[in-house]
Amino acid sequence: MLVFLALALTILGCAGIYLASPNQGWRSRPLPRTPLRAAGSLLLAAGLAAWVSALRPLVGFVVALHVVMVCLFVFPYAAVLGGLGRKR
């Protein structure tokens, strides 16, 4: 159960940081930068703490880094694939 919480916190933190980026493709305009980056960073820190408590500390840290890496890799491609059917 704690692993699912850690996964959700990490994905939400990455989504918050991605949505604060000026180059994000999910919305027509980016959301306010500072509050969303702060919230995303706090969610990532909470996700890291959950990963470390669910697994051994080093394993939890490495898993958290891998989840962040995959999310930040997939989000731009998901935005492109989601926008293929829309007219601009």
N, C-alpha and C positions, 0 to 999 in steps of 0.2 A: 504494500500500500504506500509506503514511504517513497518507493522508487517512482510510482506514478505521480506523486506530488512533486518530487524533484524534477521529473521530466516536464510536467506542466509549468512549473515556475521558470525553468530554463527556457522553454519555448516562448512563454509570454514575455520574458525579459528580452530575448532576441527580437521578438516582434516589436516591442516598444522602441528598442534602439533602431531597428530598421525603419519604422514609421517616422522617426524623428529625422531621418536622413533627407537632405534636399533632393537626392536622386532616387528616392523610393518610387515604386510604380504601382502601388496599391490604391492610392488616392490621387485625385487630380492636383491637390496641393498638400505639402507636408504639414503635419501637426506641429504645434509649438515645440521648439527644440529642447530647451532646458528642462522643463518639467518631465517630458517624456523620456529623455535620456536619464534623468535622475531616477525615475520610476523603473525604467528598464534595468539600470545598474543595481538597484535594490532587489529587484526580482532575480537577477542573476546571482547576486550574493546569497539570497535566500535559497536559490536552487543549488548553489555550490554547498551550502551548509547542509541541505537535505541529502545531497549525494554523499557527502563525507560521513554523515551519520547513518545512512543506509548501507554503505559499503565501507571498506577500510579507507583511511584518509588518502593515501596515494591513488588508490583505484578510483575513489570518488572524484578526485581532482581530474584525473585523466578522462574519466567518462564525461564529466561536465564539460571539459574542453572539447571533446569529440561532438557532443550534442550541439554546443555553440557553433562549432565549425560547420556541421552539416546544416544547421538552420540558416546561418548567414550565407551559405552557398546556395541553398535551395530557394530562399525567399525571392531573389531577383528573377530567377527562372520561372517561378510560380506566377509572378506578376506578369511576365511576358506571355506565358501560356494562357493565363486568365484573360488577357486583353486581346487575344487573337480574333475573337468573334465580334468584338465591338468596333464600331466606326469611330474615327477621331474627327 
